[in-house]
Amino acid sequence: MTKQSLAVAGIVGTLLMAPIPAHAYLDPGTASMFLQLLLGGVAGLAVLLKLYRQRLLSFFGLGHQESDIVAKGDVPASEPESETEGQPH
């Protein structure tokens, strides 16, 4: 940067940081409202991420592959069948 452009950037930065008189009043309830809004947004984002966690992990390649997941009710061939199968209860 040249000295001239550095001086212009300094002047603009100083003018942007100069206080501007505001004729407004923020009561203590306003800060509480903004805090609730922020915390509610964080909680909502956490719930959303929890709901879509598996999709996000598979999108980034960190989740289980579909072939690794055993479907509910599938029994591996190595397990013996129950002896009571086929008998009346």
N, CA, C and O atoms as a DFTB+ gen file, in Angstrom:
356 C
 N C O
     1  1       0.829      -1.176       0.000
     2  2       0.000       0.000       0.000
     3  2       0.878       1.246       0.000
     4  3       1.956       1.281       0.593
     5  1       0.390       2.232      -0.666
     6  2       1.121       3.491      -0.661
     7  2       0.750       4.285       0.587
     8  3      -0.233       3.990       1.265
     9  1       1.546       5.278       0.864
    10  2       1.294       6.105       2.048
    11  2      -0.035       6.836       1.941
    12  3      -0.731       7.027       2.939
    13  1      -0.384       7.244       0.728
    14  2      -1.617       7.985       0.532
    15  2      -2.838       7.085       0.791
    16  3      -3.777       7.509       1.465
    17  1      -2.836       5.857       0.269
    18  2      -3.973       4.962       0.476
    19  2      -4.048       4.512       1.932
    20  3      -5.139       4.279       2.453
    21  1      -2.908       4.389       2.585
    22  2      -2.896       4.028       3.999
    23  2      -3.479       5.163       4.847
    24  3      -4.185       4.914       5.824
    25  1      -3.181       6.400       4.471
    26  2      -3.728       7.557       5.191
    27  2      -5.240       7.650       5.005
    28  3      -5.965       7.956       5.952
    29  1      -5.717       7.387       3.791
    30  2      -7.156       7.430       3.519
    31  2      -7.857       6.325       4.310
    32  3      -8.921       6.558       4.883
    33  1      -7.279       5.140       4.347
    34  2      -7.866       4.037       5.106
    35  2      -7.908       4.367       6.594
    36  3      -8.869       4.010       7.275
    37  1      -6.895       5.032       7.102
    38  2      -6.875       5.431       8.508
    39  2      -7.951       6.450       8.826
    40  3      -8.613       6.363       9.860
    41  1      -8.125       7.419       7.935
    42  2      -9.156       8.442       8.149
    43  2     -10.552       7.816       8.098
    44  3     -11.397       8.114       8.942
    45  1     -10.790       6.966       7.129
    46  2     -12.098       6.309       7.006
    47  2     -12.352       5.427       8.227
    48  3     -13.464       5.408       8.755
    49  1     -11.347       4.711       8.672
    50  2     -11.498       3.863       9.859
    51  2     -11.794       4.676      11.098
    52  3     -12.604       4.264      11.929
    53  1     -11.156       5.821      11.237
    54  2     -11.398       6.689      12.385
    55  2     -12.813       7.252      12.351
    56  3     -13.473       7.337      13.387
    57  1     -13.277       7.633      11.178
    58  2     -14.638       8.167      11.055
    59  2     -15.691       7.093      11.327
    60  3     -16.744       7.390      11.890
    61  1     -15.421       5.865      10.938
    62  2     -16.370       4.785      11.179
    63  2     -16.466       4.427      12.662
    64  3     -17.513       3.980      13.130
    65  1     -15.378       4.624      13.393
    66  2     -15.376       4.277      14.811
    67  2     -15.794       5.453      15.697
    68  3     -15.908       5.296      16.913
    69  1     -16.020       6.611      15.113
    70  2     -16.422       7.776      15.904
    71  2     -17.831       7.564      16.437
    72  3     -18.697       7.061      15.722
    73  1     -18.064       7.946      17.690
    74  2     -19.400       7.745      18.259
    75  2     -20.425       8.672      17.609
    76  3     -20.166       9.848      17.350
    77  1     -21.596       8.094      17.357
    78  2     -22.697       8.863      16.797
    79  2     -23.752       8.972      17.892
    80  3     -24.161       7.952      18.447
    81  1     -24.201      10.180      18.213
    82  2     -25.194      10.308      19.286
    83  2     -26.495       9.591      18.913
    84  3     -27.051       9.806      17.836
    85  1     -26.961       8.751      19.810
    86  2     -28.216       8.030      19.602
    87  2     -29.186       8.457      20.686
    88  3     -28.858       8.437      21.873
    89  1     -30.353       8.834      20.280
    90  2     -31.372       9.259      21.225
    91  2     -32.357       8.107      21.389
    92  3     -33.495       8.163      20.923
    93  1     -31.888       7.065      22.062
    94  2     -32.704       5.873      22.238
    95  2     -32.484       5.330      23.638
    96  3     -31.505       5.661      24.306
    97  1     -33.407       4.495      24.064
    98  2     -33.319       3.904      25.397
    99  2     -33.576       2.416      25.278
   100  3     -34.557       1.996      24.665
   101  1     -32.696       1.619      25.864
   102  2     -32.881       0.175      25.910
   103  2     -33.082      -0.207      27.363
   104  3     -32.181      -0.047      28.186
   105  1     -34.263      -0.710      27.675
   106  2     -34.515      -1.106      29.057
   107  2     -33.894      -2.481      29.328
   108  3     -33.528      -3.182      28.384
   109  1     -33.769      -2.874      30.588
   110  2     -33.136      -4.158      30.920
   111  2     -33.844      -5.369      30.314
   112  3     -33.209      -6.399      30.091
   113  1     -35.138      -5.266      30.045
   114  2     -35.860      -6.387      29.445
   115  2     -35.425      -6.672      28.020
   116  3     -35.567      -7.795      27.536
   117  1     -34.896      -5.664      27.350
   118  2     -34.451      -5.852      25.969
   119  2     -33.259      -6.789      25.907
   120  3     -33.194      -7.650      25.029
   121  1     -32.322      -6.635      26.819
   122  2     -31.162      -7.531      26.847
   123  2     -31.601      -8.959      27.136
   124  3     -31.075      -9.909      26.556
   125  1     -32.570      -9.103      28.038
   126  2     -33.084     -10.431      28.345
   127  2     -33.745     -11.049      27.124
   128  3     -33.587     -12.243      26.869
   129  1     -34.480     -10.248      26.371
   130  2     -35.142     -10.753      25.167
   131  2     -34.110     -11.213      24.135
   132  3     -34.261     -12.278      23.537
   133  1     -33.072     -10.418      23.931
   134  2     -32.033     -10.809      22.980
   135  2     -31.294     -12.056      23.440
   136  3     -30.937     -12.896      22.613
   137  1     -31.057     -12.195      24.736
   138  2     -30.405     -13.390      25.261
   139  2     -31.274     -14.625      25.040
   140  3     -30.768     -15.684      24.669
   141  1     -32.585     -14.491      25.269
   142  2     -33.497     -15.608      25.035
   143  2     -33.527     -15.970      23.553
   144  3     -33.563     -17.151      23.205
   145  1     -33.513     -14.982      22.695
   146  2     -33.496     -15.229      21.261
   147  2     -32.237     -15.982      20.858
   148  3     -32.303     -16.930      20.076
   149  1     -31.108     -15.573      21.377
   150  2     -29.842     -16.228      21.068
   151  2     -29.820     -17.660      21.583
   152  3     -29.457     -18.577      20.846
   153  1     -30.206     -17.861      22.845
   154  2     -30.186     -19.208      23.416
   155  2     -31.221     -20.117      22.744
   156  3     -30.964     -21.307      22.565
   157  1     -32.367     -19.583      22.375
   158  2     -33.369     -20.367      21.655
   159  2     -32.859     -20.799      20.288
   160  3     -33.107     -21.924      19.853
   161  1     -32.154     -19.912      19.618
   162  2     -31.560     -20.264      18.323
   163  2     -30.507     -21.346      18.445
   164  3     -30.444     -22.256      17.617
   165  1     -29.679     -21.252      19.476
   166  2     -28.650     -22.273      19.708
   167  2     -29.303     -23.616      20.021
   168  3     -28.871     -24.649      19.510
   169  1     -30.345     -23.608      20.861
   170  2     -31.046     -24.848      21.200
   171  2     -31.725     -25.436      19.967
   172  3     -31.688     -26.650      19.764
   173  1     -32.338     -24.603      19.152
   174  2     -32.971     -25.084      17.921
   175  2     -31.969     -25.677      16.957
   176  3     -32.238     -26.696      16.321
   177  1     -30.816     -25.045      16.844
   178  2     -29.763     -25.570      15.982
   179  2     -29.255     -26.910      16.491
   180  3     -28.975     -27.808      15.697
   181  1     -29.133     -27.056      17.810
   182  2     -28.678     -28.322      18.388
   183  2     -29.679     -29.438      18.098
   184  3     -29.282     -30.555      17.766
   185  1     -30.969     -29.144      18.221
   186  2     -31.992     -30.151      17.925
   187  2     -31.968     -30.509      16.444
   188  3     -32.076     -31.682      16.088
   189  1     -31.827     -29.510      15.582
   190  2     -31.776     -29.764      14.152
   191  2     -30.576     -30.631      13.788
   192  3     -30.701     -31.559      12.988
   193  1     -29.415     -30.336      14.368
   194  2     -28.230     -31.140      14.091
   195  2     -28.393     -32.569      14.608
   196  3     -27.924     -33.516      13.977
   197  1     -29.060     -32.724      15.757
   198  2     -29.275     -34.055      16.291
   199  2     -30.205     -34.861      15.382
   200  3     -29.995     -36.055      15.171
   201  1     -31.232     -34.199      14.847
   202  2     -32.161     -34.896      13.962
   203  2     -31.500     -35.325      12.653
   204  3     -31.784     -36.407      12.139
   205  1     -30.640     -34.498      12.125
   206  2     -30.012     -34.781      10.837
   207  2     -28.550     -35.218      10.978
   208  3     -27.778     -35.101      10.026
   209  1     -28.167     -35.716      12.149
   210  2     -26.773     -36.095      12.410
   211  2     -26.283     -37.157      11.438
   212  3     -25.189     -37.021      10.888
   213  1     -27.062     -38.211      11.211
   214  2     -26.620     -39.302      10.347
   215  2     -26.451     -38.828       8.910
   216  3     -25.507     -39.230       8.229
   217  1     -27.356     -37.982       8.449
   218  2     -27.227     -37.461       7.088
   219  2     -25.982     -36.597       6.949
   220  3     -25.273     -36.675       5.946
   221  1     -25.716     -35.764       7.970
   222  2     -24.529     -34.907       7.917
   223  2     -23.249     -35.733       7.943
   224  3     -22.306     -35.447       7.205
   225  1     -23.216     -36.763       8.795
   226  2     -22.016     -37.596       8.870
   227  2     -21.774     -38.339       7.566
   228  3     -20.634     -38.432       7.111
   229  1     -22.832     -38.869       6.957
   230  2     -22.644     -39.582       5.695
   231  2     -22.269     -38.619       4.569
   232  3     -21.551     -38.995       3.642
   233  1     -22.760     -37.361       4.650
   234  2     -22.394     -36.364       3.643
   235  2     -20.895     -36.087       3.681
   236  3     -20.262     -35.947       2.635
   237  1     -20.326     -36.009       4.879
   238  2     -18.902     -35.750       5.020
   239  2     -18.076     -37.040       5.006
   240  3     -16.856     -36.984       5.157
   241  1     -18.719     -38.200       4.830
   242  2     -18.008     -39.472       4.749
   243  2     -17.550     -39.994       6.093
   244  3     -16.610     -40.787       6.148
   245  1     -18.181     -39.578       7.178
   246  2     -17.762     -40.010       8.504
   247  2     -18.696     -41.055       9.104
   248  3     -18.361     -41.671      10.116
   249  1     -19.853     -41.260       8.501
   250  2     -20.839     -42.183       9.060
   251  2     -20.623     -43.603       8.575
   252  3     -19.706     -43.878       7.801
   253  1     -21.480     -44.502       9.040
   254  2     -21.423     -45.887       8.604
   255  2     -21.936     -45.992       7.178
   256  3     -22.837     -45.263       6.762
   257  1     -21.340     -46.916       6.442
   258  2     -21.863     -47.210       5.119
   259  2     -23.118     -48.046       5.262
   260  3     -23.291     -48.714       6.282
   261  1     -23.997     -48.033       4.279
   262  2     -25.242     -48.781       4.380
   263  2     -24.981     -50.277       4.491
   264  3     -25.767     -50.983       5.123
   265  1     -23.907     -50.781       3.900
   266  2     -23.608     -52.204       3.968
   267  2     -23.139     -52.610       5.365
   268  3     -23.221     -53.786       5.720
   269  1     -22.649     -51.658       6.164
   270  2     -22.186     -51.959       7.513
   271  2     -23.342     -52.082       8.499
   272  3     -23.201     -52.709       9.549
   273  1     -24.462     -51.496       8.170
   274  2     -25.595     -51.481       9.086
   275  2     -26.411     -52.750       8.875
   276  3     -26.840     -53.046       7.760
   277  1     -26.620     -53.497       9.955
   278  2     -27.419     -54.709       9.884
   279  2     -28.861     -54.307      10.120
   280  3     -29.179     -53.634      11.101
   281  1     -29.729     -54.723       9.216
   282  2     -31.135     -54.353       9.333
   283  2     -31.736     -55.011      10.565
   284  3     -31.329     -56.100      10.969
   285  1     -32.700     -54.338      11.146
   286  2     -33.349     -54.857      12.348
   287  2     -34.072     -56.148      11.990
   288  3     -34.822     -56.202      11.016
   289  1     -33.842     -57.179      12.782
   290  2     -34.485     -58.462      12.551
   291  2     -33.604     -59.439      11.805
   292  3     -33.915     -60.629      11.780
   293  1     -32.519     -58.991      11.197
   294  2     -31.610     -59.904      10.517
   295  2     -30.828     -60.702      11.546
   296  3     -30.341     -60.147      12.531
   297  1     -30.709     -62.006      11.317
   298  2     -29.960     -62.870      12.217
   299  2     -28.767     -63.404      11.442
   300  3     -28.949     -63.988      10.373
   301  1     -27.567     -63.223      11.942
   302  2     -26.398     -63.770      11.261
   303  2     -26.490     -65.288      11.173
   304  3     -27.068     -65.927      12.052
   305  1     -25.926     -65.865      10.123
   306  2     -26.012     -67.303       9.886
   307  2     -25.261     -68.096      10.946
   308  3     -25.546     -69.280      11.123
   309  1     -24.323     -67.501      11.652
   310  2     -23.528     -68.237      12.628
   311  2     -24.295     -68.528      13.914
   312  3     -23.876     -69.388      14.689
   313  1     -25.414     -67.831      14.166
   314  2     -26.170     -68.064      15.389
   315  2     -27.108     -69.253      15.208
   316  3     -27.813     -69.334      14.202
   317  1     -27.123     -70.177      16.173
   318  2     -28.033     -71.315      16.056
   319  2     -29.475     -70.872      16.270
   320  3     -29.751     -69.920      17.000
   321  1     -30.386     -71.587      15.615
   322  2     -31.797     -71.270      15.779
   323  2     -32.272     -71.763      17.128
   324  3     -31.692     -72.685      17.703
   325  1     -33.299     -71.165      17.619
   326  2     -33.834     -71.509      18.928
   327  2     -34.441     -72.906      18.886
   328  3     -35.050     -73.290      17.888
   329  1     -34.274     -73.679      19.983
   330  2     -34.811     -75.032      20.039
   331  2     -36.316     -75.032      20.187
   332  3     -36.969     -76.016      19.840
   333  1     -36.884     -73.945      20.695
   334  2     -38.306     -73.885      20.919
   335  2     -39.063     -73.397      19.691
   336  3     -40.287     -73.270      19.732
   337  1     -38.359     -73.122      18.607
   338  2     -39.007     -72.614      17.415
   339  2     -39.901     -73.697      16.820
   340  3     -39.485     -74.848      16.687
   341  1     -41.084     -73.340      16.476
   342  2     -42.008     -74.299      15.888
   343  2     -42.844     -75.027      16.913
   344  3     -43.796     -75.710      16.536
   345  1     -42.532     -74.914      18.199
   346  2     -43.317     -75.572      19.246
   347  2     -44.388     -74.615      19.725
   348  3     -44.157     -73.407      19.767
   349  1     -45.565     -75.130      20.091
   350  2     -46.619     -74.247      20.600
   351  2     -46.235     -73.663      21.942
   352  3     -45.540     -74.302      22.732
   353  1     -46.675     -72.484      22.190
   354  2     -46.363     -71.794      23.449
   355  2     -47.370     -72.088      24.472
   356  3     -47.271     -71.594      25.596
